[in-house]
Amino acid sequence: MRAQSPNSTMGKRTLRGNSKAKVYTLIWLLLVCTPRVDSSWWYIGALGARVICDNIPGLVNKQRQLCQRHPDLMQSIGEGAKEWIKECQHQFRHQRWNCSTLERDHTVFGRVMLRSSREAAFVYAISSAGVVYAITRACSQGDVKICNCDGHKRGQASDQRGNFDWGGCSDNINYGIKFAKAFVDARERMVKDARALMNLHNNRCGRMAVKRFMKLECKCHGVSGSCSLRTCWLAMSDFRRTGDYLHKKYNTAVEVTMNQDGTGFMVAEHDFKGSAKNELVYVENSPDYCLMDRAAGSLGTAGRICNKSSRGTDGCEVMCCGRGYDTMRVKRLSQCECKFQWCCTVQCNDCEDTVDVHTCKPHKRPDWLDQT
């Protein structure tokens, strides 16, 4: 066997060192050399478990300290971020703005979040709700050291079905809300302007939305499961309920303006009656999102699939902004002629269908609004 010379070994180490240096430089450029906007913590969802607190752009000192102190919670937040972004995209799948995310962009949604619009209001609310949900779930499942499920409820209580005993271990929603408030609100509390107040308000609405749908879960005791005795605890509902609720709030969001002393909001609509305390609020009107406009963060609707027969937001007339649509015949495979086989399977055939798919036409002169 031929021995390697020290120079050869040193050369290979140098090459490996150079390769690592290039990788670290690339990561640093990706994380740092991008414009800073609010809520860069959303990018934790893209970084995942290998999050390096010092390298996340846009975190304020308090957020960075919480990140360093609780890396296990940051991992939960990262997983939760993927869930609430997916929920946002589900809620807006039939609308011109469809909660699109941008690859390799730590702002996640791009310039569309720079405007204090209804869309920004929804994103801040659903993201805040997502943190509450993720932290609460991690506590209850025993995934983190700092918290666990809530065992404080003791004694008897009653509901429409009668009396029950508190038992088991409830989801620790109060800790989830407390941590989400400390982490998510930290940046907004450093600024005193209309956008910061708007974000704080919508963050709170998101947190309260998760708590709103806490449900009672029970276990029956008694002879042959007669349920003469019940042991119950509180659990979070599926996150879809929170998403549905906040999407309704998006549709009825209230336009507001900052009051003269800069401490709160005034409702802009004089005919508005009631309180905006539990409503999503916004300051600026939204663009129509019909055409690509990079300055506004609009991707446009060219090429979006639309429903020819619908009169709603997913209909071709609304989705395509009156530009018309193209129709393409495509073949799709689906399961059909399914039969139950004893015992106990269902067997289906593969059937091929030809369907029409409608997509929005592009603007005749898209370069007019394709701003750089």
C-alpha positions as CSV (number, residue, x, y, z in Angstrom):
1,M,0.0,0.0,0.0
2,R,1.4,3.4,-1.0
3,A,1.5,5.9,1.8
4,Q,0.0,9.3,1.3
5,S,2.3,12.2,1.6
6,P,1.6,14.9,4.2
7,N,1.2,17.5,1.5
8,S,-1.4,15.3,-0.3
9,T,-3.4,14.9,2.9
10,M,-3.2,18.6,3.7
11,G,-4.3,19.4,0.2
12,K,-7.5,17.3,0.6
13,R,-8.2,18.9,3.9
14,T,-7.8,22.3,2.3
15,L,-10.2,21.3,-0.4
16,R,-12.8,20.0,2.1
17,G,-12.3,23.2,4.1
18,N,-12.9,25.4,1.1
19,S,-16.0,23.4,0.2
20,K,-17.4,23.9,3.7
21,A,-16.5,27.6,3.6
22,K,-18.4,27.9,0.3
23,V,-21.5,26.2,1.7
24,Y,-21.5,28.4,4.8
25,T,-21.0,31.5,2.7
26,L,-24.0,30.4,0.5
27,I,-26.2,29.9,3.6
28,W,-25.1,33.3,5.0
29,L,-25.9,35.0,1.8
30,L,-29.3,33.3,1.6
31,L,-30.2,34.3,5.2
32,V,-28.7,37.8,5.4
33,C,-28.4,39.4,2.0
34,T,-32.2,39.8,1.5
35,P,-34.3,42.9,2.4
36,R,-35.6,42.9,6.0
37,V,-39.4,43.0,6.6
38,D,-41.6,42.2,9.5
39,S,-42.0,38.6,10.8
40,S,-38.9,37.0,9.4
41,W,-39.5,34.3,12.0
42,W,-41.9,32.8,9.4
43,Y,-38.7,31.6,7.6
44,I,-38.1,29.2,10.5
45,G,-40.5,26.9,8.7
46,A,-38.1,26.7,5.8
47,L,-35.0,26.2,8.0
48,G,-36.5,23.5,10.1
49,A,-34.8,21.8,13.0
50,R,-31.3,23.1,12.0
51,V,-32.3,26.6,12.8
52,I,-29.4,28.8,13.9
53,C,-30.8,31.6,16.0
54,D,-28.0,34.1,15.3
55,N,-28.5,33.7,11.5
56,I,-32.2,34.2,11.1
57,P,-32.5,37.7,9.6
58,G,-34.9,40.2,11.1
59,L,-35.3,38.7,14.6
60,V,-35.2,41.3,17.3
61,N,-33.1,40.7,20.5
62,K,-36.0,39.2,22.5
63,Q,-37.0,36.8,19.7
64,R,-33.3,35.8,19.4
65,Q,-33.0,35.2,23.1
66,L,-36.2,33.0,23.2
67,C,-34.9,31.1,20.2
68,Q,-31.5,30.4,21.9
69,R,-33.2,29.5,25.2
70,H,-35.8,27.2,23.7
71,P,-34.5,25.4,20.6
72,D,-37.0,22.6,21.0
73,L,-39.8,25.1,20.9
74,M,-38.3,26.7,17.8
75,Q,-38.4,23.2,16.2
76,S,-42.2,23.0,17.0
77,I,-42.7,26.5,15.6
78,G,-40.9,25.5,12.4
79,E,-43.2,22.5,12.0
80,G,-46.2,24.7,12.9
81,A,-45.2,27.3,10.3
82,K,-45.5,24.7,7.5
83,E,-49.0,23.8,8.8
84,W,-50.4,27.4,8.9
85,I,-48.9,28.3,5.5
86,K,-50.7,25.2,4.1
87,E,-53.9,26.2,5.8
88,C,-53.6,29.7,4.4
89,Q,-53.2,28.3,0.9
90,H,-56.2,26.1,1.5
91,Q,-58.4,29.0,2.6
92,F,-57.4,31.2,-0.4
93,R,-57.2,28.4,-3.1
94,H,-60.2,29.8,-5.0
95,Q,-59.2,33.5,-4.8
96,R,-57.0,35.8,-6.9
97,W,-54.4,36.0,-4.1
98,N,-53.8,32.4,-3.2
99,C,-51.3,32.8,-0.3
100,S,-48.4,31.9,-2.7
101,T,-45.0,31.6,-1.1
102,L,-41.6,32.4,-2.6
103,E,-38.7,30.0,-2.6
104,R,-35.5,31.1,-1.1
105,D,-37.1,34.3,0.2
106,H,-37.0,34.7,4.0
107,T,-40.0,37.0,3.8
108,V,-42.0,33.9,2.6
109,F,-44.7,36.0,0.9
110,G,-42.6,38.7,-0.7
111,R,-43.6,42.3,-1.1
112,V,-47.4,41.6,-0.8
113,M,-46.9,41.8,3.0
114,L,-45.5,45.4,2.8
115,R,-49.0,46.7,2.3
116,S,-51.2,46.9,5.4
117,S,-54.0,45.1,3.6
118,R,-56.6,42.5,4.5
119,E,-54.2,39.8,3.2
120,A,-51.5,40.9,5.6
121,A,-54.1,41.0,8.4
122,F,-55.1,37.4,7.7
123,V,-51.4,36.2,7.5
124,Y,-50.5,37.7,10.8
125,A,-53.6,36.3,12.5
126,I,-53.2,32.7,11.1
127,S,-49.4,32.7,11.8
128,S,-50.0,33.8,15.4
129,A,-52.6,31.1,15.7
130,G,-50.2,28.6,14.2
131,V,-47.6,29.3,16.9
132,V,-50.2,28.9,19.7
133,Y,-51.4,25.6,18.1
134,A,-47.8,24.2,17.6
135,I,-46.6,25.2,21.1
136,T,-49.7,23.9,22.9
137,R,-49.5,20.6,21.0
138,A,-45.8,20.2,21.8
139,C,-46.5,20.8,25.5
140,S,-49.3,18.3,25.7
141,Q,-47.4,15.6,23.8
142,G,-44.4,16.0,26.1
143,D,-42.1,17.0,23.2
144,V,-40.5,19.9,25.2
145,K,-39.0,20.3,28.6
146,I,-40.3,23.7,29.7
147,C,-44.0,22.8,29.7
148,N,-46.5,19.9,29.7
149,C,-50.2,19.4,29.6
150,D,-52.5,21.3,31.9
151,G,-53.5,19.4,35.0
152,H,-54.9,22.3,37.0
153,K,-58.5,21.5,36.4
154,R,-59.8,19.5,39.3
155,G,-63.2,18.7,40.9
156,Q,-66.6,18.5,39.3
157,A,-68.3,20.6,36.6
158,S,-71.3,20.2,34.3
159,D,-72.4,20.6,30.7
160,Q,-75.6,19.9,28.8
161,R,-75.2,16.2,29.3
162,G,-74.9,16.5,33.1
163,N,-72.1,16.4,35.7
164,F,-68.6,15.2,35.0
165,D,-65.2,15.0,36.8
166,W,-62.2,17.0,35.6
167,G,-59.4,14.5,34.9
168,G,-56.8,13.5,32.5
169,C,-54.7,16.4,31.2
170,S,-56.0,19.3,29.2
171,D,-54.2,21.0,26.4
172,N,-52.0,23.7,27.9
173,I,-53.5,26.5,25.7
174,N,-52.6,29.2,28.2
175,Y,-48.9,28.5,28.0
176,G,-49.2,28.3,24.2
177,I,-50.8,31.8,24.1
178,K,-48.3,33.2,26.6
179,F,-45.2,32.0,24.6
180,A,-46.8,33.1,21.2
181,K,-47.5,36.5,22.6
182,A,-43.9,36.9,23.9
183,F,-42.3,35.7,20.7
184,V,-44.5,36.9,17.9
185,D,-45.3,40.3,19.3
186,A,-41.7,41.2,20.3
187,R,-40.9,43.1,17.0
188,E,-44.2,45.0,16.9
189,R,-43.8,46.3,20.5
190,M,-40.6,48.1,19.5
191,V,-42.4,50.3,17.0
192,K,-45.3,52.8,17.6
193,D,-47.0,53.2,14.2
194,A,-50.2,52.1,12.5
195,R,-48.8,49.0,11.0
196,A,-47.3,47.8,14.4
197,L,-50.7,48.4,16.1
198,M,-52.5,46.6,13.2
199,N,-50.1,43.6,13.5
200,L,-50.5,43.4,17.3
201,H,-54.3,43.5,17.0
202,N,-54.4,40.7,14.4
203,N,-51.9,38.6,16.2
204,R,-54.2,38.7,19.3
205,C,-57.2,37.7,17.1
206,G,-55.3,34.7,15.9
207,R,-54.3,33.6,19.4
208,M,-57.9,33.9,20.7
209,A,-59.2,32.0,17.7
210,V,-57.4,28.9,18.8
211,K,-58.7,29.2,22.3
212,R,-62.2,29.8,21.0
213,F,-62.4,26.3,19.6
214,M,-61.2,24.4,22.7
215,K,-63.5,21.4,23.1
216,L,-64.5,19.1,25.9
217,E,-63.4,15.5,25.4
218,C,-64.6,12.8,27.8
219,K,-64.2,9.2,28.8
220,C,-67.1,7.2,30.0
221,H,-67.1,5.0,33.1
222,G,-69.8,2.7,34.4
223,V,-71.4,-0.7,33.8
224,S,-71.0,-1.8,30.2
225,G,-69.9,1.7,29.2
226,S,-73.2,3.3,30.4
227,C,-71.5,6.6,30.9
228,S,-73.0,7.1,34.3
229,L,-69.7,8.7,35.2
230,R,-67.5,10.8,32.9
231,T,-64.0,12.1,33.2
232,C,-63.3,15.1,30.9
233,W,-60.6,17.4,29.8
234,L,-60.1,20.3,27.3
235,A,-58.5,19.7,23.9
236,M,-57.8,21.9,20.9
237,S,-60.0,21.4,17.8
238,D,-58.6,20.7,14.4
239,F,-56.7,23.7,13.1
240,R,-59.1,23.8,10.1
241,R,-61.8,25.3,12.3
242,T,-59.4,28.2,13.2
243,G,-58.6,28.6,9.5
244,D,-62.3,28.7,8.6
245,Y,-63.1,31.2,11.3
246,L,-60.2,33.6,10.4
247,H,-61.1,33.4,6.7
248,K,-64.6,34.6,7.6
249,K,-63.0,37.4,9.7
250,Y,-60.9,38.2,6.6
251,N,-64.1,38.7,4.6
252,T,-65.6,41.1,7.2
253,A,-62.3,42.8,8.1
254,V,-62.6,46.4,9.3
255,E,-60.7,49.3,7.9
256,V,-59.2,51.5,10.6
257,T,-57.0,54.6,11.0
258,M,-54.7,55.5,13.8
259,N,-56.1,57.9,16.4
260,Q,-54.4,61.3,17.0
261,D,-52.3,60.3,20.0
262,G,-51.0,57.2,18.3
263,T,-52.3,54.8,21.0
264,G,-55.0,53.0,19.1
265,F,-57.4,52.8,16.2
266,M,-60.5,54.5,14.9
267,V,-62.9,52.7,12.6
268,A,-62.7,54.4,9.2
269,E,-66.3,53.5,8.2
270,H,-68.7,55.9,10.0
271,D,-71.6,53.5,9.6
272,F,-69.8,50.7,11.4
273,K,-71.7,49.6,14.5
274,G,-70.3,47.4,17.2
275,S,-66.7,46.7,18.3
276,A,-63.7,45.9,16.2
277,K,-62.0,44.2,19.2
278,N,-62.5,40.7,17.8
279,E,-62.4,41.6,14.1
280,L,-59.4,41.6,11.8
281,V,-58.3,45.1,10.9
282,Y,-56.5,46.7,8.0
283,V,-55.2,50.1,7.0
284,E,-54.8,50.0,3.2
285,N,-57.0,48.7,0.5
286,S,-55.7,45.6,-1.3
287,P,-54.6,45.6,-5.0
288,D,-56.9,43.6,-7.2
289,Y,-54.2,40.9,-7.9
290,C,-55.3,40.6,-11.5
291,L,-51.9,41.4,-13.1
292,M,-48.4,40.7,-12.2
293,D,-47.0,43.7,-10.3
294,R,-43.7,43.0,-8.6
295,A,-43.8,46.3,-6.7
296,A,-47.1,45.3,-5.1
297,G,-46.1,41.6,-4.8
298,S,-49.0,40.5,-7.0
299,L,-48.3,37.4,-9.1
300,G,-51.4,38.0,-11.3
301,T,-53.9,35.3,-12.3
302,A,-52.6,34.4,-15.7
303,G,-52.6,30.6,-16.0
304,R,-54.7,30.0,-12.9
305,I,-57.3,27.3,-13.2
306,C,-60.9,28.6,-12.9
307,N,-64.4,27.1,-12.7
308,K,-66.4,28.0,-15.8
309,S,-69.8,27.4,-14.2
310,S,-69.1,29.2,-10.9
311,R,-70.2,32.7,-10.1
312,G,-68.0,32.9,-7.1
313,T,-64.3,34.0,-6.6
314,D,-63.2,30.8,-8.3
315,G,-65.3,31.4,-11.4
316,C,-63.5,32.3,-14.7
317,E,-65.2,35.7,-14.9
318,V,-63.9,36.8,-11.5
319,M,-60.6,34.9,-11.4
320,C,-59.6,36.0,-14.9
321,C,-60.6,39.7,-14.3
322,G,-62.6,39.7,-17.5
323,R,-59.6,38.7,-19.7
324,G,-61.2,35.4,-20.7
325,Y,-59.9,31.9,-20.4
326,D,-58.4,29.1,-22.5
327,T,-59.8,25.6,-22.5
328,M,-57.7,22.5,-22.7
329,R,-58.9,18.9,-22.9
330,V,-56.9,16.6,-20.6
331,K,-57.2,12.9,-19.7
332,R,-57.5,12.0,-16.0
333,L,-57.3,8.6,-14.3
334,S,-59.8,7.9,-11.6
335,Q,-61.0,4.8,-9.7
336,C,-64.4,3.5,-10.8
337,E,-66.7,0.5,-10.7
338,C,-65.7,-0.2,-7.1
339,K,-67.0,-3.4,-5.6
340,F,-66.9,-4.7,-2.0
341,Q,-65.1,-8.1,-1.8
342,W,-65.9,-10.5,1.1
343,C,-64.1,-10.0,3.3
344,C,-63.0,-7.2,3.6
345,T,-61.6,-5.2,0.7
346,V,-62.8,-2.8,-2.0
347,Q,-61.6,-3.4,-5.5
348,C,-61.8,-0.7,-8.2
349,N,-61.0,-0.4,-11.8
350,D,-58.9,2.5,-13.3
351,C,-61.1,4.6,-15.6
352,E,-59.8,7.3,-17.9
353,D,-61.9,10.4,-18.3
354,T,-61.5,13.4,-20.6
355,V,-62.3,16.7,-18.9
356,D,-62.0,20.4,-19.9
357,V,-59.6,22.5,-17.8
358,H,-60.0,26.3,-18.0
359,T,-57.1,28.6,-17.3
360,C,-57.0,32.4,-17.3
361,K,-55.6,34.2,-20.3
362,P,-52.6,36.5,-19.8
363,H,-52.9,40.3,-20.2
364,K,-52.4,41.4,-23.8
365,R,-49.5,43.6,-22.7
366,P,-48.3,42.2,-19.4
367,D,-45.1,44.2,-19.6
368,W,-47.0,47.3,-18.8
369,L,-47.4,46.3,-15.1
370,D,-44.6,43.8,-14.8
371,Q,-42.6,46.3,-12.7
372,T,-39.1,45.6,-11.5
